[in-house]
Amino acid sequence: MKKYNQNAYRCIGIWGRNLGSFPSYIKNEQRIAAEQGAPLTAIYARDGVWSTVEEIENIPLRNEIIRKLAEYAATQRIGE
């Protein structure tokens, strides 16, 4: 299982902001995701199982998260 830096878990941040979660809560969830080797598209964990963007049944919401990820990726410099 590949582990990523907690900053890689952008979907958790987008999901949390959409729900109105505090930044400190989001950062903690991202830290936990990194420690547990969650999928990069994880949005939250329930009972130790990570749910991912791909599993969101609400198509407009799923597309909004994907759009925000694309916008984020477009603003990053290569190699970051």
C-alpha positions in Angstrom: 0.0 0.0 0.0 1.5 3.3 -1.1 1.4 6.1 1.4 1.2 9.8 0.5 1.8 13.1 2.2 -1.3 14.5 4.0 -1.3 17.4 1.5 -2.1 15.0 -1.3 -5.6 14.4 0.1 -7.3 17.3 -1.7 -10.6 15.5 -2.0 -10.9 15.4 1.8 -10.4 19.2 1.8 -12.9 19.9 -0.9 -15.5 17.5 0.8 -14.9 19.1 4.2 -15.2 22.6 2.9 -18.5 21.8 1.1 -19.8 20.5 4.5 -18.6 23.5 6.4 -16.0 21.6 8.4 -13.4 23.5 10.3 -9.9 23.7 8.7 -8.4 21.9 11.8 -10.8 19.0 11.4 -10.0 18.7 7.7 -6.2 18.8 8.3 -6.7 16.0 10.9 -8.7 13.9 8.5 -6.0 14.4 5.9 -3.3 13.3 8.4 -5.3 10.2 9.3 -5.7 9.4 5.6 -2.0 9.7 5.1 -1.2 7.5 8.1 -3.6 4.8 6.9 -2.6 4.9 3.3 -6.1 5.9 2.1 -6.8 6.1 -1.6 -5.9 9.6 -3.0 -9.6 10.2 -3.9 -10.8 9.5 -0.3 -13.4 11.9 1.1 -14.2 10.5 4.5 -13.8 7.3 6.6 -16.6 5.5 8.3 -15.9 2.5 10.6 -12.4 2.4 9.3 -13.4 2.2 5.6 -12.5 5.1 3.3 -15.2 6.4 0.8 -13.9 7.9 -2.4 -15.1 10.5 -4.9 -15.8 7.7 -7.4 -18.5 6.3 -5.0 -20.5 9.6 -4.8 -23.9 8.8 -6.3 -24.8 12.5 -6.6 -23.4 13.2 -10.1 -23.4 17.0 -9.9 -21.6 16.9 -6.5 -19.1 14.4 -7.9 -18.5 16.5 -10.9 -18.0 19.6 -8.7 -15.3 17.9 -6.7 -13.6 16.7 -9.9 -13.8 20.3 -11.3 -12.2 21.7 -8.2 -9.4 19.1 -8.3 -8.7 20.0 -11.9 -8.6 23.7 -11.1 -6.2 23.0 -8.3 -4.0 20.9 -10.6 -4.0 23.6 -13.2 -2.5 26.1 -10.7 0.4 23.9 -9.6 3.9 24.0 -11.1 5.3 20.8 -12.6 7.2 18.9 -10.0 5.2 20.1 -7.0 
